[in-house]
Each structure stands twice: as structure tokens, then as C-alpha cells.
């Protein structure tokens, strides 16, 4: 029993060390030439193409649900004019970046893990190393940059979609005042909140890509092992994003004072 537990802890420590080693390897190779802007653009387009539509649907539904809850609460307190303020705060700070990257992990991240995992089990990664081709610089760095840029771009689009969902519910369905809804945006939300959302999206994209690449590069056990790596990668990415989101949010709230003192 004790030996099995120690073996599991040792395996977990080893896997964690591999992840941070991969993160450091990517950081070291980012400024290294040759740069491959065409490959980065290709990866960015691929991730955006598979992520945008489901991310918009997810955040639009978030906007509708948040709009429902906010409407019920503000109506009870007679503060319907605060709907826009509460909506934009929830969508911009939290739902937009997280919804984008959850879909990015489920769509783009799984593709990265499956691609690198298939290359690993077919010994293509080992063959590249034998030929003195750096697989991290050639394969991982463009995917990390592509995911980070995609998450940054998609976060803004998804925020607009989420706010549109809340506006549709509050103004079109429930008949609230559209001008008051839009004017409420500036009551609690400020430009630093938008900057926070974009920074979150960029960081989340890096985290999702690193975890996906890590699980793919160390996949083993043939096609079944690749499938397991894909599943584990999605779960670990979502858990990691929740933790990173808490750290970034707490740090932001500690550094930036509230809009209403």
C-alpha cells in the first residue's frame, strides 16, 4: 500500500517536472531563430476556426443565464438600471476569457494533443531528434503562440457575444430600458477590466497549449494512449485554468481599486 502510494507520488512529481521543463524550454526557444510566422499564422487560423463558433454559443448562453439572474435580483431591489453594470462585469472579467479558453482546450487543445501524441507513438519525435531537428522549436512553439494569439482575439469577440446575449434577454425579452442598460456599463466596469480580460485570454491560451503539448509529447501506449492523453489534457487544462484565473483575479483586485469606493 505504502509502496504504491510512494510510486504514484513519484510519478506525479516526475510528470509535473516534465511540464515545467517543457514550459521553460518553450520560453527559451521563443526568441530563437528561425522564426516561423507562417506556421504561427496557420496555427492561429486553425484554432480560431474550430473555437470561435462553439465559444460564441457558450458565452451567448452564459449571457442569457446571467441576464436572467441579474434581472431577477435587480428587479427585487428596484435597481433595473444596474443590469448593464452587473452584466458587463461578469462577462468581461470572468465568463468571456474562461468560456473562450474552455472551448479552446476542448477543440484546439485536443487537436494539439492528438497530433503530437500520434507523432510520439510513431517515433516521429525521436526521429526528429536523431536528425538534430528540435521538435519543441519546430512543433510546440508555433502552437503555443497560435493558441495565445487566438485566445486573445477570440476573447474580445466572445465578450461582445455574451453582452449581446444579456442585452437580448434584458431589453428585447423583458423590455428593460436599452439606454439605461448601456449606460450601466460604465458604473462598475472600466478599461482595466477589459485589459484584464485580454491578459487572461492570452495567459489562458499559453497554459492550454502547454498542457496539450505536454500530454501529447509524453503520450505512450499506442492509439489508446493518445486517446487517454487527450482526455487527461482537457481535464487538466480546465483545472489549471480555474487556478490561474483565481490568481490573476486576486492579483488584479489587490492592485486595482474598486470603481465605487
Secondary structure, 3 states (H helix, E strand, C coil): CHHHHHHHHHHHHHHHHHHHHHHHHHHHHCCCCCCCHHHHHHHHHHHHHHHHHHHHHHHHHHHHHHHHHHHHHHHHHCCHHHHHHHHHHHHHHHHHHHHHHHHHHHHHHHHHHHHHHHHHHCCHHHHHHHCCCCHHHHHHHHHHHHHHHHHHHHHHHHHHHHHHHHHHHHHHHCCCCHHHHHHCHHHHCCHHHHHHHHHHHHHHHHHHHHHHHHHHHCCCCHHHHHHHHHHHHHHHHHHHHHHHHHHHHHHHHHHCCCCCC
